[in-house]
Amino acid sequence: VQLQASGGGLVQAGGSLRLACAASGRPFNNYVMGWFRQAPGKEREFVAAISGTTSNKYYADSVKGRSTISRDSAKNTVYLQMNSLKPEDTAVYYCVCGGIVYSTSQNDYNYWGQGTLVTVSS
């Protein structure tokens, strides 16, 4: 089972990035997929998740209204479109896959990608 994240980079404040996470090794369509992030010196935190069975979407308050999570089941890929980026969005973003039920706890996600770095300059 592998999660391969991509799309990070350096962007100016106010800019946009789209992260992608390609899953392989088993079918992920029925499972929650999402993103966590960890900024330097801070705890890892939930960013967004999307249900596999209902396609319901969940966002942390810090990114709500600026980010959109989506998934392409045919490609086993989940995306995170981030707009109006702020310097405080700077972090390593991790793609995750969990169970059937949505959760904001990293303990409920069994599969983690390698992380992709997003740097937002002011």
Phi and psi in degrees as GROMACS dihedral restraints (atoms count N, CA, C in turn):
[ dihedral_restraints ]
;  ai    aj    ak    al  type     phi  dphi    fc
    3     4     5     6     1  -136.6    20    10
    4     5     6     7     1   142.5    20    10
    6     7     8     9     1  -121.8    20    10
    7     8     9    10     1   121.3    20    10
    9    10    11    12     1  -114.0    20    10
   10    11    12    13     1   109.5    20    10
   12    13    14    15     1   -93.6    20    10
   13    14    15    16     1   147.8    20    10
   15    16    17    18     1  -152.6    20    10
   16    17    18    19     1   169.7    20    10
   18    19    20    21     1   105.5    20    10
   19    20    21    22     1    -6.2    20    10
   21    22    23    24     1   -70.1    20    10
   22    23    24    25     1   170.3    20    10
   24    25    26    27     1   165.5    20    10
   25    26    27    28     1  -168.4    20    10
   27    28    29    30     1  -101.1    20    10
   28    29    30    31     1   129.0    20    10
   30    31    32    33     1  -142.7    20    10
   31    32    33    34     1   150.9    20    10
   33    34    35    36     1   -79.2    20    10
   34    35    36    37     1   154.5    20    10
   36    37    38    39     1   -54.4    20    10
   37    38    39    40     1   136.9    20    10
   39    40    41    42     1    92.9    20    10
   40    41    42    43     1   -11.4    20    10
   42    43    44    45     1   -82.9    20    10
   43    44    45    46     1  -173.6    20    10
   45    46    47    48     1  -133.3    20    10
   46    47    48    49     1   153.9    20    10
   48    49    50    51     1  -144.4    20    10
   49    50    51    52     1   151.4    20    10
   51    52    53    54     1  -121.9    20    10
   52    53    54    55     1   117.7    20    10
   54    55    56    57     1   -90.4    20    10
   55    56    57    58     1   145.7    20    10
   57    58    59    60     1  -128.4    20    10
   58    59    60    61     1   149.2    20    10
   60    61    62    63     1  -137.6    20    10
   61    62    63    64     1   113.9    20    10
   63    64    65    66     1   -97.6    20    10
   64    65    66    67     1   126.2    20    10
   66    67    68    69     1  -103.5    20    10
   67    68    69    70     1   141.2    20    10
   69    70    71    72     1  -145.8    20    10
   70    71    72    73     1   159.6    20    10
   72    73    74    75     1   108.6    20    10
   73    74    75    76     1   -22.8    20    10
   75    76    77    78     1  -166.7    20    10
   76    77    78    79     1   165.4    20    10
   78    79    80    81     1   -71.3    20    10
   79    80    81    82     1   131.1    20    10
   81    82    83    84     1  -109.4    20    10
   82    83    84    85     1     0.6    20    10
   84    85    86    87     1   -62.6    20    10
   85    86    87    88     1   -25.8    20    10
   87    88    89    90     1   -91.5    20    10
   88    89    90    91     1     0.8    20    10
   90    91    92    93     1  -113.2    20    10
   91    92    93    94     1   155.0    20    10
   93    94    95    96     1   -70.1    20    10
   94    95    96    97     1   132.8    20    10
   96    97    98    99     1  -124.1    20    10
   97    98    99   100     1   152.2    20    10
   99   100   101   102     1  -169.9    20    10
  100   101   102   103     1  -164.5    20    10
  102   103   104   105     1  -137.3    20    10
  103   104   105   106     1   139.6    20    10
  105   106   107   108     1  -119.3    20    10
  106   107   108   109     1   166.1    20    10
  108   109   110   111     1  -144.1    20    10
  109   110   111   112     1   155.8    20    10
  111   112   113   114     1  -138.0    20    10
  112   113   114   115     1   115.8    20    10
  114   115   116   117     1   -86.3    20    10
  115   116   117   118     1   157.1    20    10
  117   118   119   120     1   -55.2    20    10
  118   119   120   121     1   126.9    20    10
  120   121   122   123     1    75.9    20    10
  121   122   123   124     1     7.7    20    10
  123   124   125   126     1  -121.6    20    10
  124   125   126   127     1   164.6    20    10
  126   127   128   129     1   -72.4    20    10
  127   128   129   130     1   153.7    20    10
  129   130   131   132     1   -68.7    20    10
  130   131   132   133     1   140.0    20    10
  132   133   134   135     1  -136.2    20    10
  133   134   135   136     1   152.6    20    10
  135   136   137   138     1   -68.8    20    10
  136   137   138   139     1   140.3    20    10
  138   139   140   141     1  -114.6    20    10
  139   140   141   142     1   -56.3    20    10
  141   142   143   144     1  -162.0    20    10
  142   143   144   145     1   157.5    20    10
  144   145   146   147     1  -150.9    20    10
  145   146   147   148     1   156.0    20    10
  147   148   149   150     1  -136.3    20    10
  148   149   150   151     1   132.0    20    10
  150   151   152   153     1   -73.0    20    10
  151   152   153   154     1   147.1    20    10
  153   154   155   156     1   -83.6    20    10
  154   155   156   157     1   -31.8    20    10
  156   157   158   159     1   -87.5    20    10
  157   158   159   160     1   -32.5    20    10
  159   160   161   162     1  -115.7    20    10
  160   161   162   163     1   -13.2    20    10
  162   163   164   165     1    61.3    20    10
  163   164   165   166     1    19.8    20    10
  165   166   167   168     1   -65.1    20    10
  166   167   168   169     1   147.6    20    10
  168   169   170   171     1  -119.3    20    10
  169   170   171   172     1   145.0    20    10
  171   172   173   174     1  -135.3    20    10
  172   173   174   175     1   139.7    20    10
  174   175   176   177     1  -134.3    20    10
  175   176   177   178     1   147.4    20    10
  177   178   179   180     1   -70.7    20    10
  178   179   180   181     1   150.1    20    10
  180   181   182   183     1   -58.4    20    10
  181   182   183   184     1   -30.9    20    10
  183   184   185   186     1   -68.3    20    10
  184   185   186   187     1   -20.4    20    10
  186   187   188   189     1  -119.1    20    10
  187   188   189   190     1    -6.6    20    10
  189   190   191   192     1   -59.8    20    10
  190   191   192   193     1   134.3    20    10
  192   193   194   195     1    88.8    20    10
  193   194   195   196     1   -14.6    20    10
  195   196   197   198     1  -115.8    20    10
  196   197   198   199     1   -13.1    20    10
  198   199   200   201     1  -129.2    20    10
  199   200   201   202     1   151.6    20    10
  201   202   203   204     1  -135.4    20    10
  202   203   204   205     1   125.8    20    10
  204   205   206   207     1  -100.8    20    10
  205   206   207   208     1   141.6    20    10
  207   208   209   210     1  -148.9    20    10
  208   209   210   211     1   166.4    20    10
  210   211   212   213     1  -141.8    20    10
  211   212   213   214     1   146.8    20    10
  213   214   215   216     1  -113.9    20    10
  214   215   216   217     1   101.4    20    10
  216   217   218   219     1   -64.7    20    10
  217   218   219   220     1   -33.5    20    10
  219   220   221   222     1   -64.8    20    10
  220   221   222   223     1   -29.9    20    10
  222   223   224   225     1  -101.5    20    10
  223   224   225   226     1    -0.2    20    10
  225   226   227   228     1    53.1    20    10
  226   227   228   229     1    43.0    20    10
  228   229   230   231     1  -129.2    20    10
  229   230   231   232     1   139.7    20    10
  231   232   233   234     1  -118.2    20    10
  232   233   234   235     1   145.4    20    10
  234   235   236   237     1  -122.6    20    10
  235   236   237   238     1   151.8    20    10
  237   238   239   240     1  -131.8    20    10
  238   239   240   241     1   106.5    20    10
  240   241   242   243     1   -88.5    20    10
  241   242   243   244     1   120.5    20    10
  243   244   245   246     1  -117.3    20    10
  244   245   246   247     1   123.8    20    10
  246   247   248   249     1  -118.0    20    10
  247   248   249   250     1   166.8    20    10
  249   250   251   252     1    47.8    20    10
  250   251   252   253     1    48.5    20    10
  252   253   254   255     1   -64.3    20    10
  253   254   255   256     1   145.7    20    10
  255   256   257   258     1  -120.2    20    10
  256   257   258   259     1   156.9    20    10
  258   259   260   261     1   -54.4    20    10
  259   260   261   262     1   -32.1    20    10
  261   262   263   264     1   -72.5    20    10
  262   263   264   265     1    -5.2    20    10
  264   265   266   267     1   -83.5    20    10
  265   266   267   268     1    -6.9    20    10
  267   268   269   270     1   -60.7    20    10
  268   269   270   271     1   123.3    20    10
  270   271   272   273     1  -177.5    20    10
  271   272   273   274     1   168.8    20    10
  273   274   275   276     1   -89.1    20    10
  274   275   276   277     1   126.2    20    10
  276   277   278   279     1  -101.9    20    10
  277   278   279   280     1   128.6    20    10
  279   280   281   282     1  -112.4    20    10
  280   281   282   283     1   130.2    20    10
  282   283   284   285     1   -82.7    20    10
  283   284   285   286     1   140.0    20    10
  285   286   287   288     1  -137.0    20    10
  286   287   288   289     1   157.3    20    10
  288   289   290   291     1  -134.5    20    10
  289   290   291   292     1   131.9    20    10
  291   292   293   294     1  -121.8    20    10
  292   293   294   295     1  -139.9    20    10
  294   295   296   297     1   -96.1    20    10
  295   296   297   298     1  -147.8    20    10
  297   298   299   300     1   -83.9    20    10
  298   299   300   301     1   -31.8    20    10
  300   301   302   303     1   -99.5    20    10
  301   302   303   304     1   137.6    20    10
  303   304   305   306     1   -63.5    20    10
  304   305   306   307     1   145.2    20    10
  306   307   308   309     1  -153.8    20    10
  307   308   309   310     1   150.9    20    10
  309   310   311   312     1   -99.5    20    10
  310   311   312   313     1     0.3    20    10
  312   313   314   315     1   -90.3    20    10
  313   314   315   316     1   128.9    20    10
  315   316   317   318     1   -64.6    20    10
  316   317   318   319     1   -21.1    20    10
  318   319   320   321     1   -68.0    20    10
  319   320   321   322     1   -17.3    20    10
  321   322   323   324     1   -92.7    20    10
  322   323   324   325     1     4.5    20    10
  324   325   326   327     1  -114.0    20    10
  325   326   327   328     1   117.0    20    10
  327   328   329   330     1   -85.3    20    10
  328   329   330   331     1   -25.7    20    10
  330   331   332   333     1  -118.8    20    10
  331   332   333   334     1   132.7    20    10
  333   334   335   336     1  -130.4    20    10
  334   335   336   337     1   138.5    20    10
  336   337   338   339     1   -81.0    20    10
  337   338   339   340     1  -178.5    20    10
  339   340   341   342     1   -82.4    20    10
  340   341   342   343     1   -12.2    20    10
  342   343   344   345     1    93.8    20    10
  343   344   345   346     1   145.5    20    10
  345   346   347   348     1  -134.3    20    10
  346   347   348   349     1   134.3    20    10
  348   349   350   351     1   -86.1    20    10
  349   350   351   352     1   128.3    20    10
  351   352   353   354     1  -113.9    20    10
  352   353   354   355     1   124.5    20    10
  354   355   356   357     1  -122.6    20    10
  355   356   357   358     1   123.0    20    10
  357   358   359   360     1  -112.7    20    10
  358   359   360   361     1   118.0    20    10
  360   361   362   363     1   -92.9    20    10
  361   362   363   364     1   148.2    20    10
